[in-house]
């Protein structure tokens, strides 16, 4: 069954952490909507290899319009979490127990949304202490699935496992 997946993304995202999962999700029939501050702008990956045209501005969307949330890594999540609109949007998915997929620094939005207490997660090494301080149970593994809601991974090296488990999560 096809799902509508919100993607919170801005400049300096980790190129492959967006492009590879996005390609796999689209090939599986899911509809992705890239969301930043302004519709129509183009954001660039930090490696300079990928660009994404923003489909919707954050003020034009409501979490109820989507079935799942995808948070690519890089510097993008840290930039977005400074804006309360993106934090509220993220929190709504966790509160409503909708599927959330976050890789590398993606969990930073979940930390700021204060939604990780007691949850099993992983993320990039530099945010491990932040995840623990947010009350999460940190696991240094290529992919961690928490319940039937949350998939997290550490780095681009973990993309095959992240994509596999994200696809599984969206099957339900």
Backbone as CSV, one residue per row, in Angstrom:
resi,resn,N_x,N_y,N_z,CA_x,CA_y,CA_z,C_x,C_y,C_z
1,UNK,0.833,-1.194,0.000,0.000,0.000,0.000,0.873,1.251,0.000
2,UNK,0.585,2.156,-0.889,1.355,3.388,-1.030,1.140,4.321,0.161
3,UNK,2.220,4.917,0.636,2.155,5.852,1.763,2.606,7.234,1.316
4,UNK,2.047,8.252,1.977,2.491,9.631,1.759,3.531,9.941,2.829
5,UNK,4.758,10.222,2.380,5.885,10.412,3.282,6.356,11.868,3.244
6,UNK,6.324,12.519,4.405,6.864,13.870,4.536,8.374,13.767,4.728
7,UNK,9.128,14.639,4.047,10.579,14.673,4.185,10.956,16.087,4.632
8,UNK,11.481,16.203,5.857,11.956,17.509,6.321,13.415,17.636,5.899
9,UNK,13.692,18.655,5.063,15.021,18.764,4.466,15.340,20.214,4.147
10,UNK,16.608,20.584,4.338,17.079,21.905,3.936,18.531,21.771,3.477
11,UNK,19.159,22.894,3.163,20.538,22.870,2.683,21.450,22.110,3.636
12,UNK,22.484,21.534,3.056,23.530,20.824,3.807,23.083,19.451,4.317
13,UNK,22.037,18.871,3.691,21.695,17.493,4.020,22.804,16.587,3.499
14,UNK,22.911,15.385,4.058,23.886,14.401,3.567,23.295,13.770,2.306
15,UNK,23.940,14.023,1.175,23.400,13.670,-0.145,22.832,12.250,-0.205
16,UNK,23.667,11.249,0.050,23.235,9.858,-0.117,22.170,9.456,0.899
17,UNK,22.135,10.119,2.049,21.138,9.783,3.065,19.746,10.272,2.670
18,UNK,19.692,11.133,1.675,18.393,11.483,1.087,18.171,10.688,-0.195
19,UNK,19.136,10.746,-1.120,18.904,10.217,-2.457,18.634,8.722,-2.477
20,UNK,19.386,7.935,-1.730,19.208,6.481,-1.785,17.885,6.026,-1.157
21,UNK,17.549,6.468,0.073,16.237,6.084,0.607,15.081,6.641,-0.242
22,UNK,15.209,7.875,-0.718,14.137,8.476,-1.523,13.892,7.644,-2.782
23,UNK,14.962,7.229,-3.450,14.839,6.404,-4.662,14.133,5.091,-4.329
24,UNK,14.562,4.431,-3.248,13.968,3.140,-2.872,12.501,3.294,-2.484
25,UNK,12.178,4.341,-1.756,10.786,4.554,-1.336,9.893,4.855,-2.529
26,UNK,10.394,5.672,-3.460,9.616,5.985,-4.661,9.421,4.738,-5.514
27,UNK,10.479,3.923,-5.645,10.374,2.693,-6.434,9.360,1.736,-5.820
28,UNK,9.178,1.811,-4.489,8.203,0.958,-3.797,6.790,1.534,-3.896
29,UNK,6.661,2.682,-4.581,5.343,3.255,-4.813,4.905,4.325,-3.828
30,UNK,5.805,4.723,-2.925,5.446,5.750,-1.946,5.621,7.147,-2.543
31,UNK,4.834,8.087,-2.042,4.868,9.472,-2.522,5.606,10.328,-1.499
32,UNK,6.723,10.939,-1.906,7.513,11.777,-1.017,7.219,13.248,-1.260
33,UNK,7.129,14.008,-0.175,6.931,15.454,-0.250,8.059,16.126,0.517
34,UNK,8.920,16.853,-0.198,10.029,17.570,0.433,9.501,18.878,1.029
35,UNK,9.813,19.087,2.317,9.284,20.239,3.055,10.435,21.039,3.666
36,UNK,10.429,22.341,3.421,11.368,23.292,4.033,10.551,24.557,4.306
37,UNK,11.227,25.678,4.464,10.505,26.929,4.761,9.667,27.406,3.586
38,UNK,10.219,27.317,2.376,9.547,27.887,1.211,9.427,26.905,0.055
39,UNK,8.215,26.751,-0.449,7.935,25.913,-1.615,8.700,26.444,-2.822
40,UNK,9.214,25.507,-3.648,9.851,25.894,-4.899,11.331,26.170,-4.816
41,UNK,11.866,26.382,-3.617,13.300,26.642,-3.531,14.064,25.336,-3.724
42,UNK,15.317,25.438,-4.103,16.163,24.267,-4.296,17.179,24.220,-3.174
43,UNK,17.264,23.066,-2.505,18.257,22.897,-1.441,19.355,21.979,-1.950
44,UNK,20.569,22.197,-1.423,21.737,21.460,-1.905,22.327,20.590,-0.810
45,UNK,22.764,19.399,-1.207,23.443,18.497,-0.287,24.826,19.004,0.046
46,UNK,25.357,18.590,1.194,26.654,19.099,1.630,27.812,18.584,0.793
47,UNK,27.604,17.463,0.085,28.649,16.951,-0.812,28.573,17.626,-2.183
48,UNK,27.511,18.404,-2.416,27.348,19.092,-3.686,26.895,18.191,-4.822
49,UNK,26.488,16.961,-4.486,26.094,16.007,-5.520,24.594,16.021,-5.788
50,UNK,23.801,16.377,-4.781,22.348,16.274,-4.918,21.675,17.616,-4.649
51,UNK,20.582,17.838,-5.366,19.722,18.989,-5.085,18.297,18.462,-4.975
52,UNK,17.499,19.150,-4.180,16.105,18.771,-3.994,15.260,20.030,-4.135
53,UNK,14.228,19.959,-4.961,13.286,21.070,-5.071,12.199,20.861,-4.022
54,UNK,11.965,21.878,-3.231,11.004,21.793,-2.131,9.583,21.818,-2.682
55,UNK,8.804,20.792,-2.296,7.428,20.658,-2.773,6.449,21.545,-2.013
56,UNK,6.666,21.681,-0.700,5.734,22.438,0.144,6.511,23.196,1.220
57,UNK,6.000,24.375,1.566,6.555,25.112,2.691,5.939,24.583,3.979
58,UNK,6.652,24.700,5.091,6.184,24.155,6.365,4.834,24.754,6.778
59,UNK,4.556,25.979,6.381,3.274,26.598,6.750,2.107,26.112,5.889
60,UNK,2.407,25.338,4.835,1.367,24.830,3.930,0.959,23.394,4.245
61,UNK,1.619,22.772,5.215,1.375,21.352,5.478,0.898,21.112,6.902
62,UNK,0.245,19.973,7.069,-0.202,19.525,8.381,0.194,18.053,8.496
63,UNK,0.694,17.626,9.657,1.096,16.222,9.798,-0.013,15.233,9.438
64,UNK,-1.263,15.624,9.596,-2.378,14.714,9.300,-2.467,14.365,7.809
65,UNK,-1.783,15.130,6.953,-1.793,14.870,5.508,-0.875,13.705,5.120
66,UNK,-0.048,13.245,6.078,0.997,12.270,5.757,0.890,11.019,6.619
67,UNK,1.401,9.912,6.051,1.401,8.626,6.743,2.699,8.361,7.495
68,UNK,3.797,9.016,7.071,5.109,8.741,7.653,6.015,9.959,7.494
69,UNK,7.136,9.937,8.250,8.108,11.035,8.236,9.498,10.471,8.003
70,UNK,10.252,11.110,7.101,11.630,10.719,6.796,12.535,11.909,7.100
71,UNK,13.576,11.665,7.936,14.513,12.708,8.351,15.923,12.340,7.913
72,UNK,16.372,12.828,6.743,17.750,12.569,6.319,18.736,13.318,7.217
73,UNK,19.990,12.864,7.217,21.008,13.469,8.070,21.758,14.615,7.420
74,UNK,22.998,14.796,7.861,23.800,15.947,7.478,23.542,17.079,8.458
75,UNK,23.774,18.308,8.024,23.532,19.468,8.902,22.072,19.926,8.868
76,UNK,21.318,19.427,7.895,19.922,19.810,7.722,19.086,19.694,9.006
77,UNK,19.117,18.553,9.722,18.274,18.444,10.923,18.616,19.470,12.005
78,UNK,19.909,19.787,12.135,20.321,20.755,13.145,19.817,22.154,12.784
79,UNK,19.840,22.476,11.494,19.313,23.770,11.032,17.805,23.836,11.270
80,UNK,17.101,22.770,10.890,15.635,22.767,10.989,15.141,22.780,12.435
81,UNK,15.882,22.156,13.352,15.377,22.077,14.726,15.430,23.415,15.463
82,UNK,16.063,24.398,14.861,16.057,25.741,15.438,14.726,26.448,15.178
83,UNK,13.896,25.861,14.315,12.602,26.438,13.939,11.497,25.589,14.578
84,UNK,10.735,26.182,15.480,9.710,25.453,16.231,8.672,24.780,15.338
85,UNK,8.441,25.316,14.146,7.438,24.721,13.253,7.845,23.309,12.845
86,UNK,9.133,23.094,12.587,9.624,21.775,12.192,9.644,20.826,13.391
87,UNK,9.925,21.368,14.556,9.925,20.558,15.779,8.502,20.082,16.082
88,UNK,7.529,20.970,15.996,6.120,20.597,16.233,5.658,19.555,15.219
89,UNK,6.036,19.747,13.969,5.665,18.818,12.896,6.209,17.419,13.212
90,UNK,7.481,17.357,13.591,8.127,16.091,13.947,7.446,15.441,15.143
91,UNK,7.199,16.229,16.170,6.587,15.725,17.399,5.215,15.104,17.123
92,UNK,4.468,15.686,16.219,3.129,15.181,15.899,3.180,13.738,15.384
93,UNK,4.184,13.413,14.572,4.309,12.044,14.061,4.596,11.068,15.188
94,UNK,5.477,11.471,16.100,5.809,10.594,17.227,4.609,10.445,18.159
95,UNK,3.942,11.548,18.437,2.775,11.501,19.328,1.650,10.651,18.748
96,UNK,1.489,10.711,17.414,0.424,9.955,16.745,0.852,8.531,16.388
97,UNK,2.067,8.157,16.781,2.616,6.814,16.533,2.649,6.452,15.043
98,UNK,2.935,7.467,14.223,3.110,7.234,12.787,4.574,6.851,12.538
99,UNK,4.857,6.120,11.462,6.236,5.726,11.167,7.166,6.923,10.978
100,UNK,8.341,6.831,11.612,9.383,7.852,11.486,10.695,7.149,11.169
101,UNK,11.389,7.642,10.143,12.666,7.082,9.719,13.709,8.187,9.762
102,UNK,14.752,8.006,10.593,15.765,9.047,10.764,17.156,8.426,10.700
103,UNK,18.036,9.040,9.904,19.391,8.515,9.762,20.425,9.579,10.122
104,UNK,21.527,9.131,10.703,22.688,9.959,11.014,22.336,11.053,12.033
105,UNK,22.258,12.311,11.580,21.875,13.425,12.456,20.365,13.680,12.446
106,UNK,19.618,12.909,11.669,18.158,13.056,11.613,17.500,13.047,12.986
107,UNK,17.962,12.174,13.919,17.345,12.143,15.248,17.444,13.452,16.037
108,UNK,18.257,14.405,15.577,18.327,15.689,16.294,16.955,16.355,16.370
109,UNK,16.148,16.215,15.333,14.790,16.775,15.387,13.952,16.053,16.437
110,UNK,14.166,14.754,16.598,13.440,13.977,17.609,13.887,14.345,19.020
111,UNK,15.185,14.663,19.166,15.714,15.111,20.466,15.035,16.418,20.862
112,UNK,15.043,17.374,19.946,14.465,18.688,20.234,12.959,18.598,20.465
113,UNK,12.313,17.648,19.795,10.868,17.450,19.981,10.560,16.706,21.290
114,UNK,11.613,16.296,21.989,11.482,15.602,23.282,10.586,14.371,23.168
115,UNK,10.914,13.501,22.189,10.076,12.324,21.922,10.828,11.004,22.042
116,UNK,12.035,11.020,22.609,12.850,9.804,22.595,12.966,9.085,23.937
117,UNK,12.362,9.621,24.977,12.494,9.001,26.294,12.034,7.534,26.268
118,UNK,12.941,6.633,26.672,12.636,5.216,26.741,12.642,4.489,25.411
119,UNK,12.964,5.178,24.330,12.954,4.540,23.007,14.346,4.021,22.637
120,UNK,14.366,2.936,21.883,15.615,2.369,21.374,15.965,3.068,20.070
121,UNK,17.178,3.645,20.012,17.603,4.394,18.832,19.096,4.239,18.581
122,UNK,19.506,4.678,17.396,20.900,4.885,17.079,20.996,6.188,16.305
123,UNK,22.204,6.615,16.033,22.440,7.854,15.293,23.932,8.032,15.135
124,UNK,24.317,9.116,14.514,25.737,9.393,14.299,26.459,9.492,15.638
125,UNK,27.691,9.037,15.665,28.479,8.966,16.905,28.470,10.270,17.698
126,UNK,28.549,11.387,17.008,28.655,12.678,17.706,27.376,13.078,18.431
127,UNK,26.245,12.419,18.135,25.007,12.756,18.850,24.596,11.669,19.843
128,UNK,25.452,10.658,20.038,25.122,9.560,20.958,24.823,10.078,22.364
129,UNK,25.657,10.986,22.866,25.440,11.531,24.217,24.145,12.343,24.254
130,UNK,23.865,13.084,23.185,22.625,13.869,23.120,21.407,12.942,23.161
131,UNK,21.499,11.827,22.438,20.398,10.854,22.426,20.187,10.270,23.828
132,UNK,21.292,9.923,24.492,21.196,9.385,25.859,20.615,10.428,26.809
133,UNK,21.074,11.680,26.665,20.571,12.756,27.535,19.088,13.044,27.289
134,UNK,18.611,12.682,26.100,17.192,12.855,25.778,16.357,11.691,26.323
135,UNK,17.022,10.745,26.982,16.311,9.628,27.592,16.205,8.389,26.722
136,UNK,16.866,8.421,25.560,16.806,7.276,24.652,17.764,6.178,25.108
137,UNK,17.470,4.960,24.700,18.381,3.830,24.887,19.204,3.731,23.609
138,UNK,20.464,4.193,23.671,21.315,4.250,22.486,21.960,2.895,22.216
139,UNK,21.938,2.484,20.956,22.569,1.236,20.516,23.478,1.561,19.333
140,UNK,24.741,1.164,19.412,25.688,1.406,18.322,25.568,0.257,17.315
141,UNK,24.487,0.295,16.515,24.195,-0.740,15.522,23.798,-0.077,14.210
142,UNK,23.913,-0.821,13.103,23.631,-0.225,11.793,22.188,0.235,11.645
143,UNK,21.270,-0.455,12.300,19.871,-0.035,12.259,19.202,-0.482,13.549
144,UNK,18.337,0.368,14.079,17.560,0.044,15.273,16.094,0.328,14.955
145,UNK,15.250,-0.668,15.203,13.818,-0.506,15.011,13.177,-0.512,16.391
146,UNK,12.439,0.541,16.702,11.770,0.660,17.998,10.266,0.521,17.793
147,UNK,9.742,-0.588,18.307,8.313,-0.828,18.146,7.966,-0.931,16.675
148,UNK,6.793,-0.513,16.320,6.380,-0.524,14.927,6.291,0.914,14.437
149,UNK,7.250,1.750,14.936,7.159,3.163,14.612,8.449,3.805,14.150
150,UNK,9.567,3.480,14.769,10.778,4.280,14.581,11.928,3.430,14.043
151,UNK,12.548,3.900,12.939,13.747,3.271,12.380,14.848,4.318,12.387
152,UNK,16.014,3.962,12.977,17.156,4.877,12.984,18.415,4.138,12.541
153,UNK,19.331,4.884,11.897,20.632,4.359,11.495,21.698,5.417,11.729
154,UNK,22.986,5.001,11.614,24.102,5.866,12.006,24.708,6.702,10.886
155,UNK,25.048,6.054,9.765,25.857,6.721,8.729,25.453,6.223,7.339
156,UNK,26.016,6.841,6.277,25.736,6.340,4.930,26.087,4.854,4.758
157,UNK,27.068,4.358,5.506,27.420,2.935,5.421,26.254,2.038,5.806
158,UNK,25.331,2.557,6.613,24.194,1.782,7.109,22.967,1.869,6.195
159,UNK,23.100,2.557,5.062,21.940,2.779,4.192,21.219,1.505,3.754
160,UNK,21.911,0.428,3.380,21.157,-0.773,2.976,20.220,-1.282,4.081
161,UNK,20.700,-1.328,5.323,19.866,-1.782,6.443,18.757,-0.773,6.734
162,UNK,19.085,0.524,6.656,18.096,1.581,6.906,16.963,1.504,5.879
163,UNK,17.330,1.355,4.618,16.328,1.280,3.548,15.465,0.035,3.723
164,UNK,16.089,-1.098,4.029,15.351,-2.359,4.221,14.326,-2.227,5.342
165,UNK,14.757,-1.709,6.496,13.854,-1.608,7.645,12.807,-0.503,7.458
166,UNK,13.153,0.563,6.753,12.177,1.609,6.451,11.077,1.047,5.553
167,UNK,11.480,0.263,4.558,10.511,-0.364,3.653,9.585,-1.305,4.441
168,UNK,10.174,-2.075,5.349,9.370,-2.984,6.181,8.375,-2.219,7.025
169,UNK,8.814,-1.102,7.610,7.954,-0.288,8.462,6.743,0.242,7.674
170,UNK,6.984,0.616,6.417,5.907,1.190,5.605,4.967,0.139,5.017
171,UNK,5.306,-1.127,5.160,4.423,-2.197,4.670,3.211,-2.368,5.571
172,UNK,3.359,-1.993,6.856,2.268,-2.233,7.808,1.187,-1.177,7.712
